[in-house]
Structures are given as structure tokens and as C-alpha cells.
Amino acid sequence: MTLRRAVQLASFTVFVLLTVIGVGASVGWLPESLFSRLDPLVAFAAIIASRTRIAIWAVAFLTIAVTVIFGRAWCGWVCPLGTLLDLVPARKGKKARLSRHWRLGKYVLFTLVVGAALLGHLGPMVLDPVTVITRPLQEIARPFYGADSLARNVGPELGRGYIRAVALLSLLPLIGVLALNAIGRRTWCRTLCPLGGLLALFSKAPGIRRVVDAGACTSCARCARDCPTDAIERTEGFASSAAECTVCMQCAEECPSQAIHFRVELGQVLAPGFRPDRREAVAAIGAAGVSLAAVVLPIHRGPDDILRPPSTNDARLSELCIRCGACYSACPAGALRPSLSLTNVAGPWTPMLDERPAICSLNCNRCASACPTDALHTPTTAERVELGLGSVAQVDRDRCRAWARGHECMRCQAACPIAGAIVTGDRSAEMGEGPPVGVPIVDPEKCVACNLCAQACPARPVAIYAPPLPPGAGM
């Protein structure tokens, strides 16, 4: 139990750091979208919708392998939303017990996700648990930290009214999930989580199983009362459904007679198992069909009418975008925002370019690097050559106030959204003469050619810019 809590805390901390602070931007081996890439629902849905295989999804199959061996350990040990649900107060006791038929809900939503993916649409991925908790962190927590470019760079020009409203809307799914704890502990995990439905299918016969020693069991039923997912069946000798058990091991810790153990036992599917009757199965399929129609039918398959980020289009976003919000949170120019269109082929919450800031650069592609499913494409070397990409900001030392006249300035560095892209050099050391004044030096390995430095430069014509220069920069 103590070990599980430690793993949960460590996993949740890493998730928050990656999502809010964006460690992956400075530590290349640790991607910001690590948890989305570990999410097999993201991988399966994207593979089905796009009919392609991409290497970054391979890591998701590690989660499946762990599930086959340990059962739904992801839900009990790693899932950040599950950890948050454990921290939120919940109703306990007999009133918190739900009919086992509600377990069908997670399979209905999983079927909805797969059905939409078969039709080339990932709109239902807004219900993925990693996405549910990622969006509020991306859109609300990041601005408080200062990593949100809209808040830090172009907020005064754009205003955050629209973005704030969208951010508050992103809270609604999370609030709804947390509110379900008023019904019972982890009601979301037990009844509605589509990722839980997928993992339950791979947890029918795990290698490491919960075993009850009938000779030592005193039938006190404490394990059944304390099980957060109501996986233990009292009438079946306090055996548990492997598809529902999240391997939290709370039952083993609470058992006064130490009759519960987790050990390796290979063999048949564990009993008891939830087997819906024909009426329940038909009702579940019908509910999934109606939900799928409600998601897909309103989408108008018409021409593109929304300006999209470079190197993507509506069709690609429809097939691959999971609506996690990582792209427009990663944009250093603040040029992206979520679309709320219900008539576009890609649907709502997909990224669109805000036409107001003229500072989105094809040379940047930070949005593509943050995307967990390659919905935003990073150009290949050949494509970059064909498009003429690769420019970085250049400093004209004859125009720069610091370089040419030795006056303190560095406004370009203050405006730069990429840490270390513009560093402060010593004028006297660089030129071998003059006062020791700080001068801007561009690191070509980090510059993304967003031209925010050009907009901040007080010189006319500007002394620093990356071609092509945006309109109104003073050339």
C-alpha cells in the first residue's frame, strides 16, 4: 500500500511537471506527452482512424503488456486521473455500491471511441482520462506558471477573454468526473472510463492474481467494503473480478486474518466475471450506436473553412487529434487556439491558427513536437528544404543599440519565448573594445524564428529578425 502510494505520487508529480512546466522542451529524452504516449486508448484509436502505424505509439503497448501480467495496474498505480480521484473525498458504505450492470458503461464508451475511429474521427477522445486531466492543466495551470505564451507574450493584444472561456469549458469534464465520487469511490473508473474498458478486456486472466485463502478467511467482508472499485463478490468466496480489480492491494492490507495474497497463478479466466445477458448486451450496443451517431452525424463533410497550423489539415486532425490541448499550450507565438466549430470535418477542440498575430513560423513546429499522435506533422529534411525552412533570427550589429552604441537594451531577449535562444554576451569581450555592456547573441540551435524579437526591437529598421519579417515590424 505504501509502495503504491509512493508510485502514485511520483507518477502524478512527473505528469504535472511535464504538462505544466514542459520538461520535455529542455530534456529531450523525456517528452511532454509521455502519458498520452503510454495510453493504449490513444494508440488504438489513432491507428484505427488513420490506418497507419507510427513508432511513437509503440510505447503504449508496454501498458498493455503490464496489464496482461498484472491486471489493471495502470488504473491503480499510474493513471493521473485515478490518483486525483483517490485524493477527492468519496461516499463509502452500502449507499456507495452500484448495480454491477453499470459496469457496461465503460464498454459502451470504449465502443463509441472505436466506432468513431473506424469512421475516421477522434472526437470522443475528449473522454480519455489522460486528456480529461491534461486539458485543464494545459489551459489553466500553465498560464499561472508563466509557460503559456498567450499570457506571457501576446496576452495584452489578444486578450484572454476567449481563451479563458475555453479553458473554463475544459474544466467541465474533469469536474464531472470528480463529482461522480459523490456516488461512490472511483465511480468514473468503475462505470464510464473508456480506457478502463479497454484495459479490462486485457485483464481477464492476469499472471499475477488476487487469491483468498479459504481456510484463513473469517468472512468479515472488510475487503469487499473497502474495495474502491467494488470488484470483490461476497457470494463467491470473496473472489474478485480481475477485469475490475485495479491491483491497489488495499484489501490485503485491511484483511485482519491475512487471508489475501497476490501471487503468480497462470491458468483460466478468473471468476467471478461480469457477463451481461442478451438484453444488457443489446442495450449497450444500442447506446454506443446512438452516441456514435450523435458525435459523427452533425459533422459537415464540407471544404476547409478554418486556418490550420502548418503541415496539417482537417482530414489529418480528424483522424489523429485527441483534443488534448498540448499544441496551443506549446506554441511560443500564441498563434494557436482551439476551434469550437461543430460543422467542420475535424470537429471542436482541434487546433486552429488565430489570424491576428503575424508571428507563426514554419520554422518552429513546437506544436508538432508536443503532439502525442503526430496529428501536427513535423516536416522531414526533404520537406524543410523544399519549403525553404531553417532560417533563424539574425542580429544586425550596425543597427543594434547595444552592439553599435553600447546602450543597455536586451528587449529582444525579454520577448523571446524560448529559454536560451537569445543569450547575453559581453560587448567588450566580443569586440575587444568599449564598455562591458550586454549584447544579444542568437543560438541557432534553439531559435524557432517566431520573430517576437523583431516586434520588441526599438530600432528602426529593426536590428534583429528572422526572414521573412512579419508585417509591421519596421523594415
C-alpha positions as CSV (number, residue, x, y, z in Angstrom):
1,M,0.0,0.0,0.0
2,T,2.8,2.4,1.0
3,L,4.7,1.4,-2.2
4,R,1.6,2.1,-4.3
5,R,1.1,5.5,-2.8
6,A,4.7,6.4,-3.4
7,V,4.4,5.2,-7.1
8,Q,1.2,7.2,-7.5
9,L,2.7,10.3,-6.0
10,A,5.8,10.1,-8.2
11,S,3.8,9.4,-11.3
12,F,1.4,12.2,-10.7
13,T,4.3,14.6,-9.9
14,V,6.0,13.7,-13.2
15,F,2.8,14.1,-15.1
16,V,2.2,17.6,-13.7
17,L,5.8,18.7,-14.3
18,L,5.7,17.5,-17.9
19,T,2.3,19.1,-18.6
20,V,2.6,22.4,-16.8
21,I,6.3,23.2,-16.9
22,G,7.1,21.3,-20.1
23,V,10.2,19.5,-19.0
24,G,10.3,17.8,-22.4
25,A,11.2,21.2,-24.0
26,S,14.5,21.2,-22.2
27,V,15.1,17.5,-21.6
28,G,14.9,15.8,-25.0
29,W,14.6,12.2,-23.7
30,L,11.5,12.9,-21.7
31,P,8.6,14.0,-23.9
32,E,5.9,16.3,-22.7
33,S,3.3,13.9,-24.0
34,L,4.8,10.9,-22.2
35,F,1.5,9.8,-20.5
36,S,-0.5,10.2,-23.7
37,R,2.0,8.0,-25.5
38,L,1.7,5.4,-22.7
39,D,-2.1,5.5,-23.1
40,P,-3.1,2.5,-25.3
41,L,-6.6,4.0,-26.0
42,V,-4.8,6.9,-27.7
43,A,-2.7,4.5,-29.7
44,F,-5.5,2.1,-30.7
45,A,-7.9,4.9,-31.7
46,A,-5.3,6.8,-33.7
47,I,-4.1,3.6,-35.5
48,I,-7.7,2.7,-36.4
49,A,-8.7,6.2,-37.5
50,S,-5.6,6.9,-39.6
51,R,-4.9,3.4,-40.8
52,T,-1.2,3.9,-40.2
53,R,1.4,2.9,-37.7
54,I,3.8,5.4,-36.1
55,A,6.8,4.5,-33.9
56,I,5.8,6.8,-31.0
57,W,2.8,4.6,-30.3
58,A,4.9,1.5,-29.7
59,V,5.4,2.6,-26.0
60,A,1.6,2.3,-25.4
61,F,1.9,-1.5,-25.9
62,L,4.1,-1.6,-22.8
63,T,1.0,-0.6,-20.9
64,I,-0.9,-3.5,-22.5
65,A,1.9,-5.9,-21.6
66,V,1.9,-4.8,-18.0
67,T,-1.9,-5.2,-18.0
68,V,-1.7,-8.7,-19.3
69,I,0.8,-9.6,-16.5
70,F,-0.5,-7.6,-13.5
71,G,-4.1,-6.7,-14.5
72,R,-5.4,-3.1,-14.4
73,A,-2.3,-1.8,-12.5
74,W,-2.3,1.3,-14.7
75,C,-5.5,2.4,-13.1
76,G,-4.4,1.8,-9.6
77,W,-0.8,2.8,-9.7
78,V,-0.1,5.2,-12.7
79,C,-3.2,6.9,-14.1
80,P,-3.0,10.6,-13.0
81,L,-6.8,10.9,-13.1
82,G,-7.1,7.8,-10.9
83,T,-4.6,9.3,-8.4
84,L,-6.6,12.6,-8.3
85,L,-9.8,10.6,-7.7
86,D,-8.2,8.9,-4.7
87,L,-7.5,12.3,-3.2
88,V,-11.0,13.5,-3.6
89,P,-13.5,12.6,-0.8
90,A,-16.0,9.9,-1.8
91,R,-19.1,8.2,-0.4
92,K,-18.4,4.9,1.2
93,G,-20.5,2.0,2.6
94,K,-23.6,0.3,1.3
95,K,-25.0,3.5,-0.3
96,A,-21.9,3.7,-2.5
97,R,-22.5,0.3,-4.0
98,L,-23.8,0.4,-7.6
99,S,-25.5,-2.3,-9.6
100,R,-23.0,-4.4,-11.5
101,H,-24.9,-3.5,-14.6
102,W,-23.4,0.0,-14.6
103,R,-20.0,-1.6,-15.4
104,L,-21.3,-1.8,-19.0
105,G,-20.9,2.0,-19.3
106,K,-17.1,1.8,-19.8
107,Y,-17.5,-0.7,-22.6
108,V,-20.2,1.5,-24.2
109,L,-17.8,4.5,-24.2
110,F,-14.9,2.3,-25.4
111,T,-17.1,1.1,-28.3
112,L,-18.1,4.7,-29.0
113,V,-14.4,5.6,-29.3
114,V,-13.6,2.6,-31.6
115,G,-16.7,3.2,-33.7
116,A,-15.8,6.9,-34.3
117,A,-12.2,5.9,-35.1
118,L,-13.5,3.4,-37.7
119,L,-15.2,6.4,-39.3
120,G,-12.0,8.4,-39.2
121,H,-13.0,10.7,-36.3
122,L,-11.4,11.0,-32.8
123,G,-13.9,13.4,-31.3
124,P,-14.9,11.0,-28.4
125,M,-11.2,11.1,-27.3
126,V,-12.2,14.1,-25.1
127,L,-13.4,11.3,-22.7
128,D,-9.9,9.7,-22.5
129,P,-8.8,10.0,-18.8
130,V,-5.4,11.4,-19.7
131,T,-7.0,14.0,-21.9
132,V,-9.6,14.9,-19.3
133,I,-6.9,15.9,-16.8
134,T,-4.4,17.3,-19.3
135,R,-6.6,20.0,-20.8
136,P,-7.2,22.0,-17.6
137,L,-3.5,21.8,-16.7
138,Q,-2.5,23.0,-20.2
139,E,-5.1,25.8,-20.3
140,I,-5.3,27.0,-16.7
141,A,-2.3,25.9,-14.7
142,R,0.3,26.8,-17.4
143,P,-0.6,30.5,-17.5
144,F,-0.1,30.7,-13.7
145,Y,3.3,29.1,-14.1
146,G,4.2,31.5,-16.9
147,A,4.7,28.9,-19.6
148,D,1.6,30.0,-21.5
149,S,2.7,32.2,-24.4
150,L,-0.7,33.9,-24.6
151,A,-0.4,35.1,-21.1
152,R,3.3,36.0,-21.3
153,N,3.8,37.4,-24.8
154,V,0.7,38.5,-26.7
155,G,-2.0,38.4,-24.0
156,P,-2.4,42.2,-23.9
157,E,-3.0,42.2,-27.7
158,L,-5.3,39.3,-28.0
159,G,-7.0,39.5,-24.6
160,R,-7.6,36.2,-22.7
161,G,-11.4,36.5,-22.7
162,Y,-12.0,33.9,-25.4
163,I,-9.2,31.6,-24.2
164,R,-10.3,31.9,-20.6
165,A,-13.8,30.8,-21.6
166,V,-12.4,27.8,-23.5
167,A,-10.2,27.0,-20.5
168,L,-13.2,27.0,-18.2
169,L,-15.1,24.8,-20.6
170,S,-12.2,22.3,-20.4
171,L,-12.8,22.1,-16.7
172,L,-16.3,20.7,-17.1
173,P,-15.3,17.1,-17.9
174,L,-12.9,17.0,-15.0
175,I,-15.4,18.5,-12.6
176,G,-17.9,15.9,-13.8
177,V,-15.5,13.0,-13.2
178,L,-14.6,14.2,-9.7
179,A,-18.3,14.8,-8.9
180,L,-19.0,11.2,-9.5
181,N,-17.1,10.4,-6.3
182,A,-20.2,11.7,-4.5
183,I,-21.9,8.5,-5.7
184,G,-19.0,6.2,-4.7
185,R,-15.3,5.8,-4.8
186,R,-13.9,5.8,-8.3
187,T,-17.4,5.7,-9.9
188,W,-15.8,7.0,-13.1
189,C,-13.3,4.1,-13.2
190,R,-15.9,1.5,-12.5
191,T,-18.6,2.7,-14.9
192,L,-17.5,5.2,-17.6
193,C,-13.8,5.3,-18.3
194,P,-13.2,4.1,-21.9
195,L,-9.6,3.4,-21.2
196,G,-10.7,1.3,-18.2
197,G,-13.0,-0.7,-20.6
198,L,-10.0,-1.4,-22.9
199,L,-7.7,-2.5,-20.1
200,A,-10.5,-4.6,-18.6
201,L,-10.5,-6.7,-21.8
202,F,-6.8,-7.5,-21.3
203,S,-7.2,-8.2,-17.6
204,K,-9.4,-11.3,-17.8
205,A,-6.6,-13.7,-16.9
206,P,-3.6,-11.8,-15.5
207,G,-0.4,-13.6,-14.5
208,I,-0.4,-12.1,-11.0
209,R,-3.7,-12.7,-9.3
210,R,-5.5,-11.9,-6.1
211,V,-6.0,-15.1,-4.1
212,V,-8.1,-15.7,-1.0
213,D,-7.1,-18.4,1.4
214,A,-10.5,-20.0,2.3
215,G,-9.1,-21.6,5.4
216,A,-7.8,-18.4,6.9
217,C,-10.7,-16.1,5.7
218,T,-13.2,-15.3,8.5
219,S,-15.8,-13.8,6.2
220,C,-15.7,-10.4,7.9
221,A,-16.3,-8.8,4.5
222,R,-14.0,-5.9,5.2
223,C,-12.2,-6.4,1.9
224,A,-15.5,-6.1,0.0
225,R,-16.5,-3.0,1.9
226,D,-13.1,-1.3,1.4
227,C,-12.5,-2.2,-2.3
228,P,-12.5,1.1,-4.2
229,T,-13.8,-0.5,-7.4
230,D,-16.3,-2.9,-5.8
231,A,-14.5,-5.8,-7.5
232,I,-15.0,-8.3,-4.7
233,E,-18.0,-10.6,-4.7
234,R,-19.1,-11.7,-1.3
235,T,-21.2,-14.6,-2.6
236,E,-18.2,-16.1,-4.5
237,G,-15.9,-16.7,-1.5
238,F,-14.7,-13.0,-1.7
239,A,-13.1,-13.6,-5.0
240,S,-12.6,-10.6,-7.2
241,S,-13.2,-9.8,-10.9
242,A,-9.8,-9.4,-12.5
243,A,-11.3,-7.0,-15.1
244,E,-12.5,-4.7,-12.3
245,C,-9.6,-5.0,-9.8
246,T,-7.0,-2.2,-10.0
247,V,-4.4,-4.1,-8.0
248,C,-4.4,-1.4,-5.3
249,M,-3.8,-4.2,-2.7
250,Q,-5.9,-2.3,-0.1
251,C,-7.9,-5.5,0.6
252,A,-4.7,-7.4,1.5
253,E,-3.6,-4.6,3.9
254,E,-7.0,-4.4,5.6
255,C,-7.6,-8.1,6.0
256,P,-7.3,-8.9,9.7
257,S,-6.5,-12.6,9.1
258,Q,-4.0,-12.0,6.3
259,A,-6.0,-14.4,4.1
260,I,-5.5,-12.3,0.9
261,H,-2.4,-12.6,-1.3
262,F,-1.2,-11.5,-4.7
263,R,0.8,-14.2,-6.4
264,V,1.7,-15.7,-9.8
265,E,-1.0,-18.1,-11.0
266,L,-1.3,-18.9,-14.6
267,G,-4.4,-20.5,-16.0
268,Q,-8.0,-19.9,-16.8
269,V,-10.0,-16.7,-16.7
270,L,-10.7,-15.7,-13.1
271,A,-14.1,-15.9,-11.6
272,P,-16.3,-14.1,-10.8
273,G,-16.6,-12.3,-14.1
274,F,-19.3,-9.8,-15.3
275,R,-21.2,-11.5,-18.1
276,P,-24.0,-9.3,-19.4
277,D,-27.2,-11.1,-20.5
278,R,-28.6,-10.6,-24.0
279,R,-30.8,-7.6,-23.1
280,E,-27.9,-5.8,-21.5
281,A,-25.6,-6.5,-24.4
282,V,-28.3,-5.2,-26.9
283,A,-28.8,-2.1,-24.7
284,A,-25.1,-1.5,-24.6
285,I,-24.7,-1.8,-28.3
286,G,-27.7,0.4,-28.9
287,A,-26.4,3.1,-26.5
288,A,-23.0,3.0,-28.3
289,G,-24.7,3.3,-31.7
290,V,-26.8,6.3,-30.7
291,S,-23.9,8.0,-29.1
292,L,-21.8,7.4,-32.2
293,A,-24.5,8.9,-34.4
294,A,-24.7,11.9,-32.1
295,V,-21.0,12.5,-32.5
296,V,-20.5,11.8,-36.2
297,L,-23.7,12.9,-38.0
298,P,-23.5,16.6,-37.1
299,I,-20.1,16.9,-38.8
300,H,-20.4,18.6,-42.1
301,R,-18.1,17.0,-44.7
302,G,-17.5,20.3,-46.5
303,P,-14.5,22.2,-47.7
304,D,-11.9,23.6,-45.2
305,D,-13.0,26.8,-43.7
306,I,-10.6,27.1,-40.8
307,L,-7.0,28.1,-40.9
308,R,-4.9,25.2,-39.6
309,P,-1.3,25.0,-38.3
310,P,1.4,24.4,-40.8
311,S,1.8,20.9,-42.2
312,T,-1.6,19.6,-41.3
313,N,-5.2,19.7,-42.5
314,D,-8.8,18.9,-41.4
315,A,-8.6,15.3,-42.5
316,R,-5.4,14.6,-40.6
317,L,-6.7,16.3,-37.5
318,S,-10.0,14.3,-37.7
319,E,-8.0,11.0,-37.8
320,L,-5.3,11.8,-35.3
321,C,-6.1,14.7,-33.0
322,I,-7.1,13.6,-29.5
323,R,-8.1,17.2,-28.4
324,C,-5.5,17.2,-25.5
325,G,-4.6,20.9,-26.0
326,A,-0.8,20.3,-25.9
327,C,-0.2,22.1,-29.2
328,Y,-1.6,25.5,-28.5
329,S,-0.1,25.5,-25.0
330,A,3.3,24.7,-26.6
331,C,3.0,27.5,-29.2
332,P,5.7,30.1,-28.4
333,A,3.9,32.7,-30.6
334,G,0.4,32.3,-29.0
335,A,-0.9,31.8,-32.5
336,L,-3.0,28.7,-31.9
337,R,-6.3,28.3,-30.2
338,P,-9.0,25.6,-30.1
339,S,-11.7,25.6,-32.6
340,L,-15.3,25.3,-31.3
341,S,-16.8,24.6,-34.7
342,L,-19.5,21.9,-34.8
343,T,-19.7,21.9,-38.6
344,N,-16.1,21.4,-39.6
345,V,-14.9,17.9,-40.6
346,A,-12.4,17.7,-37.7
347,G,-14.9,18.9,-35.1
348,P,-14.4,21.0,-32.0
349,W,-11.3,21.3,-29.8
350,T,-8.9,20.8,-32.7
351,P,-6.2,23.5,-33.1
352,M,-6.6,26.4,-35.4
353,L,-4.5,29.4,-36.3
354,D,-5.6,32.7,-34.8
355,E,-5.2,35.1,-37.8
356,R,-4.4,38.1,-35.6
357,P,-0.8,37.5,-34.6
358,A,1.5,37.5,-37.7
359,I,4.2,35.6,-35.9
360,C,3.6,31.9,-36.6
361,S,6.6,30.5,-38.4
362,L,7.0,27.3,-40.4
363,N,10.5,27.0,-38.9
364,C,9.1,26.5,-35.4
365,N,6.9,23.4,-35.2
366,R,6.9,23.3,-31.4
367,C,3.2,22.4,-31.7
368,A,4.2,19.3,-33.7
369,S,6.8,18.2,-31.2
370,A,4.3,18.5,-28.4
371,C,1.6,16.5,-30.2
372,P,1.4,12.9,-28.9
373,T,-0.2,11.4,-32.0
374,D,1.6,13.2,-34.9
375,A,-1.7,15.0,-35.8
376,L,0.6,18.0,-36.3
377,H,3.3,17.0,-38.7
378,T,7.0,17.8,-38.3
379,P,8.4,18.3,-41.8
380,T,11.1,15.9,-43.0
381,T,14.5,17.1,-44.1
382,A,13.4,17.0,-47.7
383,E,10.2,18.9,-46.9
384,R,12.2,21.5,-45.0
385,V,14.5,22.1,-48.0
386,E,11.5,22.3,-50.4
387,L,9.7,24.8,-48.2
388,G,12.9,26.8,-47.6
389,L,12.8,26.4,-43.8
390,G,15.7,26.7,-41.5
391,S,16.0,30.5,-41.0
392,V,16.9,31.8,-37.6
393,A,17.0,35.3,-36.1
394,Q,20.0,37.4,-37.2
395,V,21.4,40.5,-35.3
396,D,22.5,43.5,-37.4
397,R,25.3,44.8,-35.2
398,D,25.3,48.1,-37.1
399,R,21.7,48.8,-36.1
400,C,21.5,47.2,-32.7
401,R,21.7,49.8,-29.9
402,A,23.7,47.5,-27.6
403,W,26.2,46.4,-30.3
404,A,26.5,49.7,-32.2
405,R,26.3,52.3,-29.4
406,G,26.9,50.4,-26.2
407,H,23.4,51.2,-24.8
408,E,21.7,48.7,-22.5
409,C,18.6,47.2,-24.2
410,M,18.1,43.4,-24.4
411,R,14.3,43.8,-25.2
412,C,14.7,41.1,-27.7
413,Q,15.8,38.6,-25.1
414,A,12.9,39.6,-22.8
415,A,10.4,39.0,-25.6
416,C,11.9,35.6,-26.7
417,P,9.7,32.7,-25.6
418,I,12.4,30.1,-25.9
419,A,14.8,29.9,-23.0
420,G,18.4,30.2,-24.2
421,A,17.6,31.2,-27.8
422,I,18.9,34.7,-27.2
423,V,21.7,34.9,-24.7
424,T,23.5,37.9,-23.2
425,G,27.1,38.4,-24.4
426,D,29.7,40.9,-23.3
427,R,30.2,43.7,-25.8
428,S,33.7,44.5,-24.7
429,A,34.8,40.8,-24.8
430,E,33.2,40.3,-28.2
431,M,34.5,43.4,-29.8
432,G,37.7,43.9,-27.8
433,E,36.7,47.5,-27.0
434,G,34.1,49.6,-25.4
435,P,32.2,49.3,-22.1
436,P,31.1,45.9,-20.7
437,V,27.5,46.1,-22.0
438,G,25.2,43.1,-22.5
439,V,24.6,42.4,-26.2
440,P,22.2,39.8,-27.8
441,I,23.6,36.6,-29.3
442,V,21.3,34.2,-31.1
443,D,21.7,30.4,-30.5
444,P,20.7,28.9,-33.9
445,E,20.0,25.5,-32.3
446,K,17.2,27.0,-30.2
447,C,15.8,29.8,-32.2
448,V,12.4,29.0,-33.8
449,A,12.2,32.1,-36.0
450,C,8.9,33.3,-34.4
451,N,10.1,37.0,-34.8
452,L,8.8,38.1,-31.4
453,C,12.2,39.6,-31.0
454,A,11.7,41.8,-34.1
455,Q,8.4,43.1,-32.7
456,A,10.1,44.1,-29.5
457,C,13.2,45.7,-31.1
458,P,13.1,49.5,-30.7
459,A,15.4,50.2,-33.6
460,R,14.0,51.3,-36.9
461,P,14.7,49.5,-39.2
462,V,14.8,46.6,-36.7
463,A,18.1,45.2,-35.7
464,I,17.1,41.6,-35.2
465,Y,14.7,39.4,-37.2
466,A,14.3,36.1,-38.9
467,P,13.3,36.3,-42.6
468,P,10.6,36.6,-43.7
469,L,10.0,39.6,-41.5
470,P,6.3,39.9,-40.3
471,P,4.3,42.9,-41.4
472,G,4.6,46.0,-39.3
473,A,8.0,45.2,-37.8
474,G,9.6,48.3,-39.1
475,M,11.6,47.3,-42.2
